[in-house]
């Protein structure tokens, strides 16, 4: 996992805004979004809950979905996940 990645190099198939939601809702919404995607597709998630940083790392480890990137812009956290 890296903190920097090139958005131009990968096509984001879906974006998910979970701003304002707290654990466990960002992860639950992410699971729902991933269920509609095929293997290898990229999901971008934007969240405001600081706990989501740890939550998404654990989610990635437990599910096998690759957490490509975590970044922070102001009070928003941006996660880039690749579906397994």
DSSP file (Angstrom, degrees, kcal/mol; ACC not computed):
  #  RESIDUE AA STRUCTURE BP1 BP2  ACC     N-H-->O    O-->H-N    N-H-->O    O-->H-N    TCO  KAPPA ALPHA  PHI   PSI    X-CA   Y-CA   Z-CA
    1    1 A X              0   0    0      0, 0.0     2,-0.3     0, 0.0    68,-0.2   0.000 360.0 360.0 360.0 137.3    0.0    0.0    0.0
    2    2 A X  B     -a   69   0A   0     66,-1.9    68,-0.7    65,-0.1     3,-0.0  -0.883 360.0-137.4-123.5 158.9    1.3    3.5   -0.8
    3    3 A X  S    S+     0   0    0     -2,-0.3     2,-0.4    66,-0.2    66,-0.1   0.638  91.9  53.7 -88.0 -14.0    0.0    6.9    0.2
    4    4 A X        +     0   0    0     64,-0.1     2,-0.3    67,-0.1    -1,-0.1  -0.950  62.8 158.1-120.5 140.1    0.5    8.3   -3.3
    5    5 A X        -     0   0    0     -2,-0.4     2,-0.8    64,-0.0     3,-0.1  -0.975  42.6-107.1-153.9 163.1   -0.9    6.9   -6.5
    6    6 A X    >>  -     0   0    0     -2,-0.3     3,-1.2     1,-0.2     4,-0.8  -0.829  19.3-165.6-100.0 106.6   -1.7    8.1  -10.0
    7    7 A X  T 34 S+     0   0    0     -2,-0.8     3,-0.4     1,-0.3     5,-0.2   0.794  90.8  59.6 -61.0 -27.0   -5.4    8.5  -10.6
    8    8 A X  T 34 S+     0   0    0      1,-0.2    -1,-0.3    -3,-0.1    -2,-0.0   0.795  98.8  57.9 -70.4 -27.1   -4.7    8.8  -14.3
    9    9 A X  T <4 S+     0   0    0     -3,-1.2     2,-0.4     1,-0.0    -1,-0.2   0.743 108.9  45.2 -77.7 -23.3   -3.1    5.3  -14.3
   10   10 A X  S  < S-     0   0    0     -4,-0.8     2,-0.6    -3,-0.4    -1,-0.0  -0.932  78.5-129.0-124.0 145.5   -6.1    3.5  -13.0
   11   11 A X        -     0   0    0     -2,-0.4     2,-0.7     2,-0.0    31,-0.5  -0.823  18.0-143.6 -93.6 121.8   -9.7    3.7  -13.9
   12   12 A X  E     -b   42   0A   0     -2,-0.6    31,-0.2    -5,-0.2     3,-0.1  -0.760  14.2-172.1 -84.4 116.6  -12.0    4.2  -11.0
   13   13 A X  E     +     0   0A   0     29,-1.5     2,-0.3    -2,-0.7    30,-0.2   0.803  67.6  13.1 -78.9 -30.2  -15.2    2.2  -11.7
   14   14 A X  E     -b   43   0A   0     28,-1.5    30,-2.5     2,-0.0     2,-0.4  -1.000  59.9-153.0-150.0 145.1  -17.2    3.5   -8.8
   15   15 A X  E     -b   44   0A   0     -2,-0.3     2,-0.4    28,-0.2    30,-0.2  -0.954  10.4-164.0-119.5 142.4  -17.0    6.2   -6.1
   16   16 A X  E     -b   45   0A   0     28,-3.1    30,-2.6    -2,-0.4     2,-0.7  -0.989   5.7-158.0-130.0 123.9  -18.6    6.0   -2.7
   17   17 A X  E     +b   46   0A   0     -2,-0.4    30,-0.2    28,-0.2    28,-0.1  -0.897  23.4 159.9-104.0 111.2  -19.2    9.0   -0.4
   18   18 A X    >   +     0   0    0     28,-3.0     3,-1.8    -2,-0.7    30,-0.5   0.007  21.9 149.3-116.8  26.0  -19.6    8.0    3.2
   19   19 A X  T 3   +     0   0    0     27,-0.3     3,-0.1     1,-0.3    28,-0.1  -0.351  66.9  22.7 -61.5 137.3  -18.8   11.4    4.7
   20   20 A X  T 3  S+     0   0    0      1,-0.3     2,-0.3    -2,-0.0    -1,-0.3   0.260  98.5 113.0  89.5 -12.3  -20.6   12.0    8.0
   21   21 A X    <   -     0   0    0     -3,-1.8    28,-0.4     3,-0.0    27,-0.3  -0.691  50.9-155.0 -93.6 147.3  -21.0    8.3    8.7
   22   22 A X    >   -     0   0    0     -2,-0.3     3,-2.0     1,-0.1     4,-0.1  -0.787  40.5 -27.4-118.2 164.4  -19.2    6.6   11.6
   23   23 A X  T 3  S+     0   0    0      1,-0.3    -1,-0.1    -2,-0.3    29,-0.0  -0.164 122.4  16.5 -49.0 133.6  -18.2    3.0   12.2
   24   24 A X  T 3> S+     0   0    0     -3,-0.1     4,-2.3    28,-0.0     3,-0.4  -0.965 113.2  70.9 -99.6   8.4  -19.5    0.5   11.1
   25   25 A X  H <> S+     0   0    0     -3,-2.0     4,-2.8     1,-0.2     5,-0.3   0.856  94.3  54.4 -59.9 -41.4  -21.4    2.3    8.3
   26   26 A X  H  > S+     0   0    0      1,-0.2     4,-1.7     2,-0.2    -1,-0.2   0.915 113.5  43.8 -58.6 -39.4  -18.5    3.2    6.0
   27   27 A X  H  > S+     0   0    0     -3,-0.4     4,-2.6     2,-0.2    -2,-0.2   0.909 113.2  51.0 -70.8 -41.5  -17.4   -0.4    5.9
   28   28 A X  H  X S+     0   0    0     -4,-2.3     4,-2.0     1,-0.2    -2,-0.2   0.917 111.7  47.1 -62.2 -43.0  -21.0   -1.7    5.5
   29   29 A X  H  X S+     0   0    0     -4,-2.8     4,-2.3     1,-0.2    -1,-0.2   0.870 111.2  52.6 -65.8 -36.0  -21.6    0.6    2.5
   30   30 A X  H  X S+     0   0    0     -4,-1.7     4,-2.8    -5,-0.3    -2,-0.2   0.921 107.5  51.2 -65.1 -43.6  -18.2   -0.4    1.1
   31   31 A X  H  X S+     0   0    0     -4,-2.6     4,-1.7     1,-0.2    -2,-0.2   0.913 110.6  49.5 -58.4 -43.0  -19.2   -4.1    1.3
   32   32 A X  H  X S+     0   0    0     -4,-2.0     4,-0.6     2,-0.2    -1,-0.2   0.913 112.2  47.5 -63.2 -42.8  -22.5   -3.3   -0.5
   33   33 A X  H >< S+     0   0    0     -4,-2.3     3,-1.3     1,-0.2     4,-0.2   0.922 110.8  51.0 -65.3 -44.2  -20.7   -1.4   -3.2
   34   34 A X  H >< S+     0   0    0     -4,-2.8     3,-1.6     1,-0.3    -1,-0.2   0.824  99.9  65.0 -63.3 -31.0  -18.1   -4.1   -3.7
   35   35 A X  H 3< S+     0   0    0     -4,-1.7    -1,-0.3     1,-0.3    -2,-0.2   0.736 102.1  49.4 -64.4 -21.7  -20.8   -6.7   -4.1
   36   36 A X  T << S+     0   0    0     -3,-1.3    -1,-0.3    -4,-0.6     2,-0.2   0.419 103.0  79.6 -95.6   0.3  -22.0   -5.0   -7.3
   37   37 A X  S <  S-     0   0    0     -3,-1.6     2,-0.3    -4,-0.2     3,-0.1  -0.641  74.0-124.0-108.5 163.3  -18.5   -4.9   -8.8
   38   38 A X    >   -     0   0    0     -2,-0.2     3,-2.0     1,-0.1    45,-0.2  -0.691  45.4 -74.3-103.6 161.0  -16.3   -7.5  -10.5
   39   39 A X  T 3  S+     0   0    0     -2,-0.3    45,-0.2     1,-0.2    -1,-0.1  -0.215 117.2  22.9 -54.3 133.8  -12.8   -8.6   -9.6
   40   40 A X  T 3  S+     0   0    0     43,-2.6    -1,-0.2     1,-0.3    44,-0.1   0.245  88.8 130.6  94.5 -12.6  -10.1   -6.1  -10.4
   41   41 A X    <   -     0   0    0     -3,-2.0    42,-2.6    -7,-0.1     2,-0.4  -0.391  54.7-124.0 -75.5 156.3  -12.4   -3.1  -10.4
   42   42 A X  E     -bC  12  82A   0    -31,-0.5   -28,-1.5    40,-0.2   -29,-1.5  -0.855  20.2-166.5-107.9 132.6  -11.4    0.0   -8.5
   43   43 A X  E     -bC  14  81A   0     38,-3.2    38,-3.0    -2,-0.4     2,-0.5  -0.971   6.0-156.7-118.1 129.1  -13.6    1.7   -5.8
   44   44 A X  E     -bC  15  80A   0    -30,-2.5   -28,-3.1    -2,-0.4     2,-0.4  -0.924  12.4-169.1-105.3 125.9  -12.8    5.1   -4.4
   45   45 A X  E     -bC  16  79A   0     34,-2.9    34,-2.9    -2,-0.5     2,-0.5  -0.955   8.1-162.6-118.3 133.0  -14.3    5.8   -1.0
   46   46 A X  E     +bC  17  78A   0    -30,-2.6   -28,-3.0    -2,-0.4   -27,-0.3  -0.971  21.1 167.0-115.3 124.7  -14.4    9.3    0.7
   47   47 A X  E     - C   0  77A   0     30,-2.7    30,-3.5    -2,-0.5   -28,-0.2  -0.895  33.9-160.0-134.6 160.7  -14.9    9.3    4.4
   48   48 A X        +     0   0    0    -30,-0.5     2,-0.6   -27,-0.3   -29,-0.1   0.504  63.0 104.2-115.9 -10.8  -14.7   11.8    7.3
   49   49 A X    >   -     0   0    0    -28,-0.4     3,-2.1   -31,-0.2     4,-0.3  -0.629  60.6-151.7 -76.9 115.1  -14.5    9.4   10.3
   50   50 A X  T >  S+     0   0    0     -2,-0.6     3,-1.3     1,-0.3     4,-0.4   0.811  95.1  62.9 -56.8 -29.6  -10.8    9.3   11.5
   51   51 A X  T 3> S+     0   0    0      1,-0.3     4,-2.3     2,-0.2     3,-0.4   0.690  84.0  78.6 -68.1 -17.4  -11.4    5.7   12.7
   52   52 A X  H <> S+     0   0    0     -3,-2.1     4,-2.9     1,-0.2     5,-0.3   0.764  80.2  67.9 -65.1 -23.1  -12.0    4.7    9.1
   53   53 A X  H <> S+     0   0    0     -3,-1.3     4,-1.3    -4,-0.3    -1,-0.2   0.958 109.5  34.4 -60.1 -50.0   -8.3    4.7    8.4
   54   54 A X  H  > S+     0   0    0     -4,-0.4     4,-2.5    -3,-0.4     5,-0.2   0.904 116.1  57.6 -69.5 -41.4   -7.8    1.7   10.7
   55   55 A X  H  X S+     0   0    0     -4,-2.3     4,-2.7     1,-0.2    -2,-0.2   0.907 107.9  45.8 -57.3 -44.5  -11.1    0.2    9.7
   56   56 A X  H  X S+     0   0    0     -4,-2.9     4,-2.3     2,-0.2    -1,-0.2   0.835 110.8  53.0 -72.0 -31.3  -10.3    0.1    6.0
   57   57 A X  H  X S+     0   0    0     -4,-1.3     4,-2.1    -5,-0.3    -2,-0.2   0.934 113.8  42.8 -65.5 -44.8   -6.8   -1.4    6.7
   58   58 A X  H  X S+     0   0    0     -4,-2.5     4,-2.7     2,-0.2     5,-0.2   0.914 112.9  53.2 -66.3 -43.4   -8.4   -4.2    8.8
   59   59 A X  H  X S+     0   0    0     -4,-2.7     4,-2.2    -5,-0.2     6,-0.4   0.914 109.8  48.6 -57.7 -44.2  -11.2   -4.7    6.2
   60   60 A X  H  X S+     0   0    0     -4,-2.3     4,-2.1     1,-0.2     5,-0.2   0.926 112.6  47.5 -62.5 -45.9   -8.6   -5.0    3.5
   61   61 A X  H  < S+     0   0    0     -4,-2.1    -2,-0.2     1,-0.2    -1,-0.2   0.897 116.4  43.9 -61.8 -41.3   -6.6   -7.6    5.5
   62   62 A X  H  < S+     0   0    0     -4,-2.7    -1,-0.2     1,-0.2    -2,-0.2   0.800 122.6  34.5 -77.4 -29.5   -9.7   -9.6    6.4
   63   63 A X  H  < S-     0   0    0     -4,-2.2    -2,-0.2    -5,-0.2    -1,-0.2   0.660  98.2-124.2-102.9 -17.9  -11.3   -9.6    3.0
   64   64 A X     <  +     0   0    0     -4,-2.1     2,-0.3     1,-0.3    -4,-0.1   0.461  62.3 139.9  85.2  -0.2   -8.4   -9.8    0.6
   65   65 A X        -     0   0    0     -6,-0.4     2,-0.5    -5,-0.2    -1,-0.3  -0.642  58.8-114.9 -75.0 134.4   -9.5   -6.6   -1.3
   66   66 A X  E     - D   0  82A   0     16,-1.9    16,-2.9    -2,-0.3     2,-1.1  -0.584  15.7-148.8 -81.2 122.2   -6.3   -4.6   -2.0
   67   67 A X  E     + D   0  81A   0     -2,-0.5    14,-0.2    14,-0.2     3,-0.1  -0.770  22.3 176.4 -86.2  99.0   -6.1   -1.2   -0.3
   68   68 A X  E     +     0   0A   0     12,-2.2   -66,-1.9    -2,-1.1     2,-0.3   0.872  57.6   2.7 -74.9 -38.6   -4.1    0.6   -2.9
   69   69 A X  E     -aD   2  80A   0     11,-1.3    11,-2.3   -68,-0.2     2,-0.4  -1.000  46.1-167.6-154.7 145.4   -4.0    4.1   -1.3
   70   70 A X  E     + D   0  79A   0    -68,-0.7     2,-0.3    -2,-0.3     9,-0.2  -0.995  25.1 162.9-129.5 128.6   -5.0    6.1    1.7
   71   71 A X  E     - D   0  78A   0      7,-2.2     7,-3.2    -2,-0.4     2,-0.4  -0.956  26.0-141.2-140.4 162.6   -4.8    9.9    1.6
   72   72 A X  E     - D   0  77A   0     -2,-0.3     2,-0.5     5,-0.2     5,-0.2  -0.990  12.2-177.7-128.8 130.2   -6.2   12.8    3.5
   73   73 A X  E >   - D   0  76A   0      3,-2.7     3,-2.3    -2,-0.4     2,-0.3  -0.958  68.9 -52.4-125.9 110.7   -7.4   16.1    2.1
   74   74 A X  T 3  S-     0   0    0     -2,-0.5     0, 0.0     1,-0.3     0, 0.0  -0.449 123.8 -18.8  58.3-121.2   -8.5   18.5    4.8
   75   75 A X  T 3  S+     0   0    0     -2,-0.3     2,-0.4    -3,-0.1    -1,-0.3   0.224 120.5  94.5-100.6  15.1  -10.9   16.6    7.0
   76   76 A X  E <   - D   0  73A   0     -3,-2.3    -3,-2.7   -57,-0.1     2,-0.5  -0.873  59.6-151.9-111.0 140.9  -11.6   13.9    4.3
   77   77 A X  E     -CD  47  72A   0    -30,-3.5   -30,-2.7    -2,-0.4     2,-0.5  -0.915  10.0-156.4-107.9 133.9  -10.0   10.5    4.0
   78   78 A X  E     -CD  46  71A   0     -7,-3.2    -7,-2.2    -2,-0.5     2,-0.4  -0.951   9.0-171.3-116.4 124.2   -9.8    9.0    0.5
   79   79 A X  E     -CD  45  70A   0    -34,-2.9   -34,-2.9    -2,-0.5     2,-0.6  -0.930   9.6-159.0-114.9 135.9   -9.4    5.2    0.1
   80   80 A X  E     -CD  44  69A   0    -11,-2.3   -12,-2.2    -2,-0.4   -11,-1.3  -0.966  17.3-176.6-115.6 116.4   -8.7    3.4   -3.1
   81   81 A X  E     -CD  43  67A   0    -38,-3.0   -38,-3.2    -2,-0.6     2,-0.5  -0.904  17.4-152.9-116.0 139.8   -9.7   -0.3   -3.0
   82   82 A X  E     -CD  42  66A   0    -16,-2.9   -16,-1.9    -2,-0.4   -40,-0.2  -0.957  27.2-123.2-109.5 122.9   -9.2   -2.9   -5.7
   83   83 A X              0   0    0    -42,-2.6   -43,-2.6    -2,-0.5   -18,-0.1  -0.412 360.0 360.0 -67.5 135.6  -11.8   -5.7   -5.5
   84   84 A X              0   0    0    -45,-0.2   -45,-0.2    -2,-0.1    -1,-0.2   0.483 360.0 360.0 -70.2 360.0  -10.2   -9.2   -5.2
